[in-house]
Amino acid sequence: MKSIIILISLTILLAACNSNKKENNLVKQFKKQKKIEMKNKRVKINNVDVFYREAGNPDAPTILLLHGFPSSSHMYRDLMSLLSDEYHLIAPDYPGFGLSSTPKIDEFEYTFDNISNIIDQFIDKLELKSFYLLMQDYGGPVGFRIATKRPKLIEGLIIQNANVYLEGLGEWAKKIGAYQQSKDLEGLNTFKNHLMSAKGIKEQYITGTKNIEKIDPVSYLTDIAFNNRIGMNEIQTAVFYNYGTNIPKYEEWQNYLKEEQPKTLVVWGENDKFFNKRGGESYSKDLKNVSTHFFDGGHFMLEEYPEEVAILIKEFIK
């Protein structure tokens, strides 16, 4: 009897090892993979210089990567390197973010409608005829405006903590909403200033992480440097206060998902303080062809899991 139990235990252990072998080998291959050249480019849209990163073969399937707050295309550097052997990757910085132009608030309308319009023209300027759309945080409102307007461009969606459901609003998002509903402008402004401070930006990167040692300090230090520039507080404040215009559009974006049924991959840091796990789960309500994966991470889960997400993207597109 004892021999049988030992044999069964060994069989179970062997099966578990084999199930993880393929994924572990792929992760090792990614780590050994030679980094592909990243090109740093600019294009002028409506007198605004839009900076963007480009990698991979232009003849390969294209992935358009839209970043969040308070980041830039810099947040996708590792993922782009991992995917550039098979795909064509384009990651722009919005006006007022990263290395794109930062016109003053009286020279540019810092709204999600206008930022989306700039990225829409950016797509045409680069002559992108179709692509997979990867969205994180602010990238959601920007990207969904484009997807609903031009659904034929979209080969599929890749969602990384980009929320379009009320039930997906997390602790920090609800805190902002409570300040707005109570008209507590002082409280709202204090919290906004914290999120834009060096301490607050770092907090957004490390909160909810499984392994803080995997968070490259260069990531949040880069965002801090960008946001410390003259005039940036006014620019980011304008965009921050305009975020409320996205909530009424949730229903429209959900209808897009129901009607167009884009093939979708959801990768979600389940400890995100802005958008909770229910936000990631909710996509399954409206989509028939959706693959959802949760990670023990936060808002910027790609900092911890770039190889794992790259594997899922390759499997998703293939």
ZALUMVEX-586728 format. One line per field, with one value per residue (C-alpha): residue number from 1; x negated, y negated, z; chain; residue in one letter. Coordinates in Angstrom, 2 decimals, decimal comma, always signed. Layout:
<pts>
k = c(NUM|...)
u = c(X|...)
v = c(Y|...)
w = c(Z|...)
c = c(A|...)
r = c(A|...)
</pts>
This chain:
<pts>
k = c(1|2|3|4|5|6|7|8|9|10|11|12|13|14|15|16|17|18|19|20|21|22|23|24|25|26|27|28|29|30|31|32|33|34|35|36|37|38|39|40|41|42|43|44|45|46|47|48|49|50|51|52|53|54|55|56|57|58|59|60|61|62|63|64|65|66|67|68|69|70|71|72|73|74|75|76|77|78|79|80|81|82|83|84|85|86|87|88|89|90|91|92|93|94|95|96|97|98|99|100|101|102|103|104|105|106|107|108|109|110|111|112|113|114|115|116|117|118|119|120|121|122|123|124|125|126|127|128|129|130|131|132|133|134|135|136|137|138|139|140|141|142|143|144|145|146|147|148|149|150|151|152|153|154|155|156|157|158|159|160|161|162|163|164|165|166|167|168|169|170|171|172|173|174|175|176|177|178|179|180|181|182|183|184|185|186|187|188|189|190|191|192|193|194|195|196|197|198|199|200|201|202|203|204|205|206|207|208|209|210|211|212|213|214|215|216|217|218|219|220|221|222|223|224|225|226|227|228|229|230|231|232|233|234|235|236|237|238|239|240|241|242|243|244|245|246|247|248|249|250|251|252|253|254|255|256|257|258|259|260|261|262|263|264|265|266|267|268|269|270|271|272|273|274|275|276|277|278|279|280|281|282|283|284|285|286|287|288|289|290|291|292|293|294|295|296|297|298|299|300|301|302|303|304|305|306|307|308|309|310|311|312|313|314|315|316|317|318)
u = c(+0,00|-2,85|-4,50|-1,27|-0,94|-4,53|-3,96|-0,80|-2,60|-5,47|-3,00|-1,21|-4,52|-5,74|-2,51|-2,77|-6,38|-5,51|-2,63|-4,98|-7,93|-6,77|-6,10|-9,36|-11,32|-9,65|-10,54|-14,16|-14,18|-12,90|-15,63|-18,29|-16,71|-18,84|-17,35|-15,98|-16,86|-14,38|-13,86|-12,95|-10,97|-8,85|-5,99|-4,14|-0,36|+1,48|-1,75|-2,42|-5,55|-4,47|-7,33|-7,01|-9,02|-9,05|-10,46|-10,12|-9,38|-6,77|-5,50|-4,63|-1,33|-1,24|-0,58|+0,25|-0,57|+1,17|-0,28|+1,27|+0,73|-1,77|-3,87|-4,78|-5,83|-8,81|-6,58|-6,51|-10,26|-10,72|-7,56|-8,44|-11,88|-10,39|-7,81|-9,80|-11,10|-7,58|-5,60|-5,71|-5,29|-4,37|-4,13|-3,43|-3,64|-0,53|-0,89|-1,98|-3,51|-6,97|-9,01|-6,14|-5,54|-4,13|-2,20|-0,75|+2,84|+3,96|+2,36|+3,70|+6,93|+5,84|+8,95|+9,32|+11,34|+8,52|+5,72|+7,65|+8,03|+4,25|+3,60|+6,26|+4,40|+1,13|+2,50|+3,26|-0,06|-1,88|+0,53|+1,52|+4,31|+5,02|+3,47|+3,85|+4,59|+2,86|+4,22|+3,26|+4,98|+5,36|+4,77|+8,26|+10,24|+7,94|+8,05|+11,75|+12,65|+10,70|+12,02|+15,66|+15,10|+13,07|+13,76|+12,37|+8,86|+8,90|+7,57|+7,93|+7,67|+5,03|+6,22|+3,83|+5,68|+7,72|+11,20|+14,61|+16,89|+18,25|+17,67|+14,00|+13,38|+10,94|+10,10|+8,23|+10,72|+13,61|+11,72|+11,43|+15,13|+16,13|+14,21|+15,95|+19,45|+19,05|+17,50|+14,49|+12,10|+9,46|+9,41|+9,42|+6,59|+4,52|+4,92|+4,17|+0,99|-0,05|+0,39|-1,77|-4,47|-7,65|-6,29|-2,92|-4,39|-6,64|-3,65|-1,70|-4,52|-5,18|-1,71|-0,33|-3,54|-4,51|-8,24|-9,26|-12,81|-11,50|-10,32|-13,09|-13,58|-14,35|-10,64|-9,24|-12,29|-11,73|-8,09|-9,10|-11,63|-9,07|-6,45|-8,88|-9,29|-7,99|-4,29|-3,69|-1,58|+0,91|+0,99|+1,44|+4,04|+6,08|+6,02|+6,70|+9,80|+11,06|+11,05|+14,64|+15,77|+14,86|+17,31|+20,46|+18,84|+18,52|+21,89|+20,95|+17,68|+19,45|+21,89|+18,92|+17,61|+21,02|+21,64|+18,17|+16,95|+13,22|+10,89|+9,54|+6,73|+7,02|+3,89|+4,60|+2,68|+5,27|+3,89|+4,38|+5,69|+7,17|+8,96|+9,77|+10,03|+13,74|+12,80|+10,79|+13,45|+16,23|+14,96|+16,18|+19,74|+19,73|+17,19|+17,43|+13,80|+11,83|+8,87|+8,40|+5,29|+4,75|+1,34|+0,24|-0,75|+0,36|+1,21|-2,08|-2,18|-4,25|-7,22|-7,06|-5,72|-6,94|-8,02|-4,80|-2,65|-4,76|-4,09|-0,34|-0,36|-2,19|+0,26|+3,20|+2,20|+1,24)
v = c(+0,00|-2,34|-1,68|-2,51|-5,84|-6,74|-5,81|-7,95|-10,91|-10,65|-10,49|-13,65|-15,44|-14,44|-15,66|-19,02|-19,42|-18,63|-21,14|-23,94|-22,78|-24,41|-27,79|-27,73|-26,93|-29,83|-32,22|-31,04|-31,56|-35,11|-35,89|-34,62|-36,32|-38,94|-42,39|-43,91|-47,48|-50,03|-53,07|-56,40|-58,56|-61,70|-62,78|-66,12|-66,06|-69,41|-71,23|-68,77|-66,60|-63,08|-60,87|-57,13|-53,95|-51,43|-47,91|-44,82|-44,15|-46,52|-43,61|-41,60|-41,94|-45,33|-46,01|-49,60|-50,14|-52,97|-53,91|-55,10|-57,69|-58,91|-57,01|-57,03|-54,58|-53,87|-51,47|-49,10|-48,93|-45,36|-43,98|-45,50|-43,94|-40,52|-40,71|-42,44|-39,18|-38,35|-41,59|-45,22|-47,40|-51,07|-52,93|-56,69|-59,25|-61,41|-65,21|-66,35|-62,96|-61,45|-62,85|-64,31|-68,06|-69,72|-72,75|-75,01|-74,43|-77,56|-76,20|-72,64|-71,13|-68,42|-66,26|-62,58|-63,48|-65,61|-63,22|-60,42|-62,60|-63,12|-59,36|-58,73|-61,06|-59,45|-56,09|-57,55|-59,38|-56,07|-54,40|-51,67|-49,75|-47,25|-46,35|-44,73|-47,41|-47,14|-49,51|-50,26|-52,75|-56,07|-54,00|-52,54|-55,78|-56,84|-53,46|-52,72|-56,07|-55,00|-51,42|-52,49|-55,07|-52,79|-49,16|-47,76|-48,83|-46,46|-42,93|-42,30|-43,90|-43,38|-44,86|-45,54|-47,15|-49,39|-49,64|-50,17|-48,89|-50,67|-47,55|-47,72|-51,04|-50,37|-52,03|-55,00|-55,57|-55,53|-57,97|-60,40|-59,92|-60,56|-63,85|-64,89|-63,91|-65,79|-68,72|-68,51|-70,28|-70,68|-66,95|-66,12|-68,51|-67,17|-63,58|-64,60|-66,36|-63,27|-61,04|-63,44|-63,74|-61,67|-59,66|-59,14|-58,05|-55,51|-54,31|-53,59|-51,32|-49,37|-49,05|-45,55|-44,06|-40,50|-41,10|-44,74|-43,86|-43,37|-46,98|-48,83|-52,22|-53,68|-53,31|-55,55|-57,83|-58,45|-59,36|-61,60|-63,42|-63,95|-65,23|-67,59|-69,69|-73,26|-73,40|-69,67|-70,01|-72,18|-69,76|-66,62|-68,37|-69,19|-65,56|-64,25|-66,40|-65,41|-61,70|-62,01|-62,35|-58,68|-57,19|-58,10|-56,38|-53,01|-51,88|-52,89|-50,95|-47,92|-48,02|-48,08|-44,92|-43,22|-44,20|-43,90|-40,99|-41,72|-38,87|-39,92|-39,08|-40,44|-40,53|-42,13|-43,00|-41,93|-44,18|-47,41|-50,22|-52,10|-49,25|-46,11|-42,49|-42,80|-45,19|-42,44|-39,80|-41,95|-41,72|-38,11|-39,37|-41,03|-39,01|-35,47|-35,15|-36,42|-34,97|-36,41|-36,06|-37,56|-38,22|-38,85|-42,40|-46,01|-48,77|-48,39|-44,58|-44,53|-45,58|-42,18|-39,92|-41,02|-37,51|-35,89|-38,49|-38,23|-34,47|-35,06|-37,69|-35,37|-32,56|-34,97|-36,36|-32,96)
w = c(+0,00|+0,92|-2,47|-4,31|-2,47|-3,31|-6,98|-7,18|-5,56|-8,04|-10,96|-9,81|-9,30|-12,77|-14,39|-12,63|-13,74|-17,36|-17,38|-16,38|-18,49|-21,74|-20,13|-18,15|-21,32|-23,14|-20,32|-20,49|-24,26|-23,82|-21,31|-23,72|-26,74|-28,43|-28,01|-31,19|-32,11|-30,76|-32,97|-31,40|-33,80|-34,03|-36,23|-36,30|-35,77|-35,66|-34,77|-31,95|-32,06|-31,15|-29,99|-30,47|-30,10|-32,92|-33,06|-35,23|-38,87|-40,40|-42,51|-39,39|-37,48|-35,74|-32,08|-31,07|-27,39|-25,50|-22,12|-18,87|-16,14|-15,06|-17,57|-21,25|-23,95|-21,69|-19,72|-22,71|-23,38|-22,06|-23,64|-27,01|-26,90|-26,11|-28,92|-31,65|-33,16|-34,40|-34,41|-35,46|-32,37|-32,14|-28,81|-28,88|-26,08|-25,80|-26,00|-22,54|-21,72|-22,05|-24,92|-26,96|-27,11|-24,01|-25,24|-22,55|-21,44|-23,30|-26,51|-26,41|-25,13|-22,70|-22,86|-23,61|-26,70|-28,07|-27,09|-28,78|-31,87|-32,00|-31,74|-34,38|-36,77|-35,70|-36,90|-40,32|-40,49|-40,00|-42,45|-40,00|-41,72|-38,94|-35,60|-32,22|-29,64|-26,26|-23,61|-20,01|-17,68|-19,64|-22,77|-22,26|-22,74|-25,58|-27,32|-26,89|-28,43|-31,52|-31,52|-31,36|-34,10|-36,39|-35,45|-38,71|-37,65|-34,70|-35,12|-31,40|-27,98|-25,30|-22,00|-19,13|-16,21|-18,51|-17,05|-18,70|-15,90|-12,82|-10,75|-11,73|-9,98|-7,16|-3,87|-5,32|-8,15|-5,65|-3,43|-6,35|-7,14|-3,51|-3,49|-6,71|-5,54|-2,25|-4,11|-1,81|-4,15|-1,49|-0,76|-4,48|-5,21|-2,29|-3,49|-7,09|-5,98|-4,05|-7,10|-9,12|-6,45|-6,40|-3,45|-5,14|-8,48|-6,77|-4,74|-7,93|-9,13|-5,95|-4,38|-4,83|-6,18|-5,33|-5,62|-5,22|-6,31|-9,86|-10,06|-11,86|-10,10|-13,53|-14,34|-11,64|-11,63|-15,36|-14,74|-11,84|-14,05|-16,81|-14,38|-12,64|-15,78|-15,83|-16,69|-16,25|-13,11|-14,98|-17,94|-15,85|-13,69|-16,78|-17,97|-14,45|-14,01|-17,45|-16,56|-15,34|-18,96|-19,48|-16,97|-18,99|-22,00|-20,26|-21,59|-25,15|-24,92|-23,46|-26,37|-28,75|-27,11|-27,35|-30,97|-32,50|-30,35|-30,82|-29,96|-26,56|-24,15|-20,60|-18,40|-15,04|-11,89|-9,33|-6,55|-8,54|-6,31|-9,27|-11,04|-9,09|-10,14|-10,98|-13,78|-15,45|-14,82|-16,28|-19,86|-19,87|-19,50|-22,90|-24,89|-26,23|-27,34|-24,35|-22,48|-18,98|-16,80|-13,36|-11,83|-8,27|-9,10|-9,16|-11,61|-13,49|-13,46|-16,66|-14,52|-12,80|-15,53|-19,00|-20,08|-18,92|-20,68|-23,86|-23,93|-23,58|-26,36|-28,75|-28,04|-28,35|-31,76|-33,18)
c = c(A|A|A|A|A|A|A|A|A|A|A|A|A|A|A|A|A|A|A|A|A|A|A|A|A|A|A|A|A|A|A|A|A|A|A|A|A|A|A|A|A|A|A|A|A|A|A|A|A|A|A|A|A|A|A|A|A|A|A|A|A|A|A|A|A|A|A|A|A|A|A|A|A|A|A|A|A|A|A|A|A|A|A|A|A|A|A|A|A|A|A|A|A|A|A|A|A|A|A|A|A|A|A|A|A|A|A|A|A|A|A|A|A|A|A|A|A|A|A|A|A|A|A|A|A|A|A|A|A|A|A|A|A|A|A|A|A|A|A|A|A|A|A|A|A|A|A|A|A|A|A|A|A|A|A|A|A|A|A|A|A|A|A|A|A|A|A|A|A|A|A|A|A|A|A|A|A|A|A|A|A|A|A|A|A|A|A|A|A|A|A|A|A|A|A|A|A|A|A|A|A|A|A|A|A|A|A|A|A|A|A|A|A|A|A|A|A|A|A|A|A|A|A|A|A|A|A|A|A|A|A|A|A|A|A|A|A|A|A|A|A|A|A|A|A|A|A|A|A|A|A|A|A|A|A|A|A|A|A|A|A|A|A|A|A|A|A|A|A|A|A|A|A|A|A|A|A|A|A|A|A|A|A|A|A|A|A|A|A|A|A|A|A|A|A|A|A|A|A|A|A|A|A|A|A|A|A|A|A|A|A|A|A|A|A|A|A|A)
r = c(M|K|S|I|I|I|L|I|S|L|T|I|L|L|A|A|C|N|S|N|K|K|E|N|N|L|V|K|Q|F|K|K|Q|K|K|I|E|M|K|N|K|R|V|K|I|N|N|V|D|V|F|Y|R|E|A|G|N|P|D|A|P|T|I|L|L|L|H|G|F|P|S|S|S|H|M|Y|R|D|L|M|S|L|L|S|D|E|Y|H|L|I|A|P|D|Y|P|G|F|G|L|S|S|T|P|K|I|D|E|F|E|Y|T|F|D|N|I|S|N|I|I|D|Q|F|I|D|K|L|E|L|K|S|F|Y|L|L|M|Q|D|Y|G|G|P|V|G|F|R|I|A|T|K|R|P|K|L|I|E|G|L|I|I|Q|N|A|N|V|Y|L|E|G|L|G|E|W|A|K|K|I|G|A|Y|Q|Q|S|K|D|L|E|G|L|N|T|F|K|N|H|L|M|S|A|K|G|I|K|E|Q|Y|I|T|G|T|K|N|I|E|K|I|D|P|V|S|Y|L|T|D|I|A|F|N|N|R|I|G|M|N|E|I|Q|T|A|V|F|Y|N|Y|G|T|N|I|P|K|Y|E|E|W|Q|N|Y|L|K|E|E|Q|P|K|T|L|V|V|W|G|E|N|D|K|F|F|N|K|R|G|G|E|S|Y|S|K|D|L|K|N|V|S|T|H|F|F|D|G|G|H|F|M|L|E|E|Y|P|E|E|V|A|I|L|I|K|E|F|I|K)
</pts>
